[in-house]
């Protein structure tokens, strides 16, 4: 565990050090922290770049896709030079350019039942930047089992959602979204339209929640679901209630 900031780090993170609730002690917590981001698309782009810029010492990236031209409208971690490359390698290059002091670990694979526990279990915080229901339910199940906070984000056209699920303190993902969608619904949501800037909003909020968890400041989104409407430019919050008969976290 690192116990001090180097001279260049004090310059890099000067704006953090000027925040009383973070300061040197909070920045050291960030430097010694590990976060796993599942998905290197729109949400993952914003979350990863801001967490690396914030000085999170170890960042894991999971994604099995390659960079395509249609991604560039919203997935700002990638560029034309990365077309055809695996997203995790394109992301690694971009993140190392932002902050070479961060240890970026890449997993060029999809999260499935065979590897989920091994990958997720090595990180104390998970950021959900996926785009499908099946992966979210699997990640939630492993996070409950491993007692790991799960920072959720989702986007659709001009609307987004964000919350933190931690079964030790409140509901898990399946408490709130308790019914797995049918295959028809899942298929209809693949390739949905989304305004390019929207994942930047939600992914940035996910990064803020991760920073708050690491530095132990502020009021967590556990037990609260944030709803964003970009067309009306409104934020609305609803309570997220723990489901006593939840098959994942009721025990």
Secondary structure, 3 states (H helix, E strand, C coil): CCCCCCHHHHHHCHHHHCCCCCHHHHHHHHHCCEEEEECCCHHHHHHHHHHHHHCCCEEEEECCCECCHHHHHCCCCCCHHHCCCEHHHHHHHHHHHHCCCCEEEEECCCCCCCCHHHHHCCCCEEEECCCCHHHHHHHHHHHHHHCCEEEEEEEEECEEEEEEECCCCCCCHHHHCCCCCCHHHHHHCCCCCECCCHHHHHHHHHHHHHHHHHHCCCCCCECEEEEEECCCCEEEEEECCCCCCCCCCCC
